[in-house]
Amino acid sequence: MGEKRDFSKSVNAISNLFSLINCETMDCNILYIHECESCPQRIVTCEFCEFPLPAIDLPEHQTQ
């Protein structure tokens, strides 16, 4: 049988990572570059196992 888990910290962490961006005040080119190249939370694929994960977690994933 599964164990009970407290996801309140996870929900708070996710809420802090993602917030609405007012696109009208941000240059579309900057937003595009951020989403595609520099956002640490963008999803990338491990070149070894093809597992998708946030870019910020990739170095640790590849050393395991």
Helices and strands as residue ranges (DSSP letters): H 8-17, H 28-33, I 34-38, E 43-45, E 52-54, G 55-57, H 58-63
